[in-house]
Amino acid sequence: MTRSSASGAGKGTASTTRRDFLKASTTMASAGALGALNVGAYAGAGDVIRLGMIGCGGRNTGAADQAMTADKGVRLVAMCDIFMDRVKTVREVLKGNKPDQVVADDDHCFAGFDGYKRVIEACDVVVIANAAKFHPHHALTAIKAGKHVFVEKPHGIDPVGMKVMKQAADLARQKGLCLVSGLHSRYHTGYAETVQRIHEGQIGDVVAIEENFLRGPYGVIERKPGLSEVQWQCSTQYHFRWLSGDDVIQSLVHNLDRASWVMHNKAPAKCHGLGGRSSMTEPIYGDVFDHHSVVYEFDNGVPIYAFCRTTTGCYDEYSSVVLGTKGKADIMGCRIWGETNWRWTGKCDPYQREHDVLFKAIRDGKPVNNGDYMVPSTTIALMGQISCYTGQEVTWEQINSSEFCYEPRPEDCYDEMIPPVLPGPSGSYPVPLPGRTRML
Ligand SMILES: NC(=O)c1ccc[n+]([C@@H]2O[C@H](COP(=O)([O-])OP(=O)(O)OC[C@H]3O[C@@H](n4cnc5c(N)ncnc54)[C@H](O)[C@@H]3O)[C@@H](O)[C@H]2O)c1
């Protein structure tokens, strides 16, 4: 097994001291200079782990920072985004926080749809958080190249994307690579204890689950002069369905992941949803809905009543409430009432924990793979989203056998492309029409 060392490819030895290693690495500016970690083989305690970022928005900035906090041997060596100015700004922000660990030079900063290929080449681990359309393809490409992956939710926006993410998870398992999901609830120790207590019967049998993700819209970004239509849409990806998948997939997926966790990772058999766009209708809000309600049902009859809204000036709530025959649990409040009364009082930053677990797994040579829940939980969200758009009942069987995907495929996107949705004569983008729109 070859391992990289901060003293450079071919020069480092296992006896390189930690001080030498840190001193040397701060003077190394390029990904190539750091040498490749032979992954699949794992990093030993002192080895440098080269990190790459695919997407330079707020979330991936956080993820890269958390990766560097988790392991002092991590060096950020390559970054990409659709926009070079975002890459450079984020590089400065991260350098401010982690001056010794950010070594990506200008030659390893990439802009445009193809940047991910160069980032994957240059690193051992990638953090992926951009437009969710691309998450499955970027994750699979990285795993095929033998790289460890942290990938944000949602893990796809359509049934074809979910098959790609499942392939990535299966291949990671075969290759002994890590695949960590940004469905952060699973990494929250307080939520985990609450779910554990539900599983132990502290609220009796589960009767129903209520899920809320009610808040204002995702940040609205004014269109900068000079941006092409596709650049503009990517710059505000949350507001375009072909990029983000919309809010059941984007937000309610966290709640649905918790609900499925409570039900021992089972998926509901069917759902019906209502949704639309009533307040946030200006062209700047793209082509997404601003409210959704979905009723799911498990085979044993237990329902999930799930709601999300992205509208300003309304009642807001974030909650996952589980009703049982002997009491009730509030997962996000880490609390149980009824025959048993309990409240968790600990502290946990699940975003940091995801990376603590990932880099420990890499160091220990014990791969972690979240494929078992990341794919089904996102698929549950897809069912609900498609049901809201079409106005039809959607079954688990239907969604899993569907070949629906948003065109173009992620691998076919290119910088000069015309996006698949364009504004109509009024300047507004067309939205789905429940009862008329067909998707499955
Ligand atoms: N787990 C969580 O709680 C959590 C929290 C926030 C965001 N997220 C997820 O992280 C992802 C990113 O969120 P964000 O808030 O940073 O979004 P953002 O819109 O602020 O940033 C996304 C960035 O990705 C870039 N991008 C788009 N397509 C790209 C491509 N093909 N290649 C490279 N870059 C591309 C955009 O230009 C943009 O800079 C989303 O999927 C979101 O759901 C998860």
The ligand as an SDF file (V2000), in Angstrom:
LIG
                    3D

 44 48  0  0  0  0  0  0  0  0999 V2000
  -27.9240   18.8710    4.8930 N   0  0  0  0  0  0  0  0  0  0  0  0
  -28.3910   20.0890    4.9910 C   0  0  0  0  0  0  0  0  0  0  0  0
  -28.9890   20.4460    5.9930 O   0  0  0  0  0  0  0  0  0  0  0  0
  -28.2050   21.0560    3.8770 C   0  0  0  0  0  0  0  0  0  0  0  0
  -28.2100   22.4350    4.1470 C   0  0  0  0  0  0  0  0  0  0  0  0
  -28.0380   23.3210    3.0760 C   0  0  0  0  0  0  0  0  0  0  0  0
  -27.9000   22.8190    1.7950 C   0  0  0  0  0  0  0  0  0  0  0  0
  -27.9110   21.4770    1.5820 N   0  0  0  0  0  0  0  0  0  0  0  0
  -27.7970   20.9440    0.2070 C   0  0  0  0  0  0  0  0  0  0  0  0
  -26.5410   21.2680   -0.3640 O   0  0  0  0  0  0  0  0  0  0  0  0
  -26.6910   21.5580   -1.7560 C   0  0  0  0  0  0  0  0  0  0  0  0
  -26.1070   22.9480   -2.0460 C   0  0  0  0  0  0  0  0  0  0  0  0
  -26.7680   23.8770   -1.2390 O   0  0  0  0  0  0  0  0  0  0  0  0
  -26.2870   25.4220   -1.1590 P   0  0  0  0  0  0  0  0  0  0  0  0
  -27.1710   26.0590   -0.1470 O   0  0  0  0  0  0  0  0  0  0  0  0
  -24.8380   25.5100   -0.9920 O   0  0  0  0  0  0  0  0  0  0  0  0
  -26.7270   25.8970   -2.6070 O   0  0  0  0  0  0  0  0  0  0  0  0
  -26.2380   27.2070   -3.4140 P   0  0  0  0  0  0  0  0  0  0  0  0
  -27.2190   27.3980   -4.5040 O   0  0  0  0  0  0  0  0  0  0  0  0
  -25.9720   28.3020   -2.4580 O   0  0  0  0  0  0  0  0  0  0  0  0
  -24.8470   26.7440   -4.0130 O   0  0  0  0  0  0  0  0  0  0  0  0
  -24.7530   25.7470   -4.9890 C   0  0  0  0  0  0  0  0  0  0  0  0
  -23.5260   26.0480   -5.8330 C   0  0  0  0  0  0  0  0  0  0  0  0
  -23.3470   24.9880   -6.7480 O   0  0  0  0  0  0  0  0  0  0  0  0
  -22.9930   25.5420   -8.0000 C   0  0  0  0  0  0  0  0  0  0  0  0
  -23.3270   24.5660   -9.0360 N   0  0  0  0  0  0  0  0  0  0  0  0
  -24.5200   24.2980   -9.6090 C   0  0  0  0  0  0  0  0  0  0  0  0
  -24.4060   23.3150  -10.4890 N   0  0  0  0  0  0  0  0  0  0  0  0
  -23.1020   22.9400  -10.4840 C   0  0  0  0  0  0  0  0  0  0  0  0
  -22.3540   21.9790  -11.2010 C   0  0  0  0  0  0  0  0  0  0  0  0
  -22.9310   21.1920  -12.1160 N   0  0  0  0  0  0  0  0  0  0  0  0
  -21.0370   21.8740  -10.9470 N   0  0  0  0  0  0  0  0  0  0  0  0
  -20.4300   22.6790  -10.0320 C   0  0  0  0  0  0  0  0  0  0  0  0
  -21.0950   23.6170   -9.3330 N   0  0  0  0  0  0  0  0  0  0  0  0
  -22.4110   23.7400   -9.5560 C   0  0  0  0  0  0  0  0  0  0  0  0
  -23.7630   26.8460   -8.0970 C   0  0  0  0  0  0  0  0  0  0  0  0
  -23.1650   27.7350   -8.9970 O   0  0  0  0  0  0  0  0  0  0  0  0
  -23.6750   27.3310   -6.6540 C   0  0  0  0  0  0  0  0  0  0  0  0
  -22.5560   28.1550   -6.4300 O   0  0  0  0  0  0  0  0  0  0  0  0
  -28.1870   21.4450   -2.0640 C   0  0  0  0  0  0  0  0  0  0  0  0
  -28.4560   20.1960   -2.6070 O   0  0  0  0  0  0  0  0  0  0  0  0
  -28.8390   21.5640   -0.7100 C   0  0  0  0  0  0  0  0  0  0  0  0
  -30.0470   20.8640   -0.6010 O   0  0  0  0  0  0  0  0  0  0  0  0
  -28.0340   20.5920    2.5930 C   0  0  0  0  0  0  0  0  0  0  0  0
  1  2  1  0
  2  3  2  0
  2  4  1  0
  4  5  1  0
  4 44  2  0
  5  6  2  0
  6  7  1  0
  7  8  2  0
  8  9  1  0
  8 44  1  0
  9 10  1  0
  9 42  1  0
 10 11  1  0
 11 12  1  0
 11 40  1  0
 12 13  1  0
 13 14  1  0
 14 15  2  0
 14 16  1  0
 14 17  1  0
 17 18  1  0
 18 19  2  0
 18 20  1  0
 18 21  1  0
 21 22  1  0
 22 23  1  0
 23 24  1  0
 23 38  1  0
 24 25  1  0
 25 26  1  0
 25 36  1  0
 26 27  1  0
 26 35  1  0
 27 28  2  0
 28 29  1  0
 29 30  1  0
 29 35  2  0
 30 31  1  0
 30 32  2  0
 32 33  1  0
 33 34  2  0
 34 35  1  0
 36 37  1  0
 36 38  1  0
 38 39  1  0
 40 41  1  0
 40 42  1  0
 42 43  1  0
M  CHG  2   8   1  16  -1
M  END
$$$$
